Amino acid sequence: MKALGILAVSAALISLAGCGSDDGAAAAPDSSALAVVATTPEVADFVRNIGGDDVTVTQIIKPNVDPHEYEPTPADIKAIGEAKVVVKNGVGLESWLDQTIASAGFKGTVVDSSQGLTLREGGHEEEGEQAHAEGEEHDPHIWHDPRNAKLMVTTIEKALAAADPEDADSYAKNLTSYSAKLDKLDADNEAAFAKLPAADRKLVTNHDAFGYYVARYKLQFVGSVIPSLDTSAELSAQQLTDLVAKIKATGTKAIFTESSLPPKSAEAIAQQAGVKVIGGEDALYGDSLGEQGTPTGTYLGAEEHNTKVIVDALAG
């Protein structure tokens, strides 16, 4: 169905010719800047930080939109067709992208920011460790470990420098500066969790988006409302009963909802388990970032928010 949808919007490009994208991405772009399309909010933020004023970034997936279920628009295809570089998260997160690139007739460079990373298998074992079920898909939520983010921006910097050698020095300087901020984020997260007793580091979330985070900061993953790396799965009645029992048995204190997913199921499970729901303005950023221009509209801000909310809730 998605392939048909992509073909349909591709045909609709005729009526779009000459019209600018209404996605709030870069109005009146600088013709001398490198035109880059970035798929997700996280990757787009990385490109902005490394590219600075030398790039014009069109971000495809907007804040608080589920990337797993995204369907491209005519404006997306038009932007890709006009870009010199397309940057993606990779690890299968953008299942729609290859067909979209083909429809756009894109001839530039596609940058897979996950290149060279050590990937987690999907799923968790009881203590939140990496599971290795045969044939299991890889976890695409790579950015939740700041060390991975550091490798991602390094890959992005190399690609921008290759596409725009004249501004390579600027990209290199931006990489050095931003990498230092990622190091600080990682150190601050470690320090925050160090104050939390190991017995309290238990996490239940909307879906299985925090595997890299759990592994990095030595948390225990108790379970998720949606038992999957993507968001299309649903809990069976037995899985719901089992999750409630596990929350009670482990002494887990809270269920954390996510900004891009509805909280209703989490609230129902929390009520049965007798624990609090963390949501609203305190919802975690699992698949997305906040709106641009807000404190959580950047990768650094969203990750700082996540850590503060988790530590405060589990310490309470």
Salt bridges, closest charged atoms under 4 A:
ASP23 OD2 - LYS62 NZ 3.62
GLU82 OE2 - LYS78 NZ 3.06
GLU121 OE2 - HIS138 NE2 3.53
ASP139 OD2 - ARG120 NH1 2.69
ASP139 OD1 - HIS141 ND1 2.73
ASP145 OD2 - ARG147 NH2 2.84
ASP183 OD1 - LYS150 NZ 2.96
ASP186 OD2 - ARG216 NH2 2.84
ASP188 OD2 - LYS184 NZ 2.72
GLU190 OE1 - ARG216 NH2 3.58
ASP200 OD2 - LYS253 NZ 3.72
ASP208 OD1 - HIS124 ND1 3.19
GLU258 OE1 - HIS207 ND1 3.03
ASP287 OD2 - HIS68 NE2 3.16
ASP287 OD1 - HIS141 NE2 2.89
ASP287 OD2 - HIS207 NE2 3.20
GLU303 OE2 - HIS144 ND1 2.94
ASP312 OD2 - LYS308 NZ 2.72
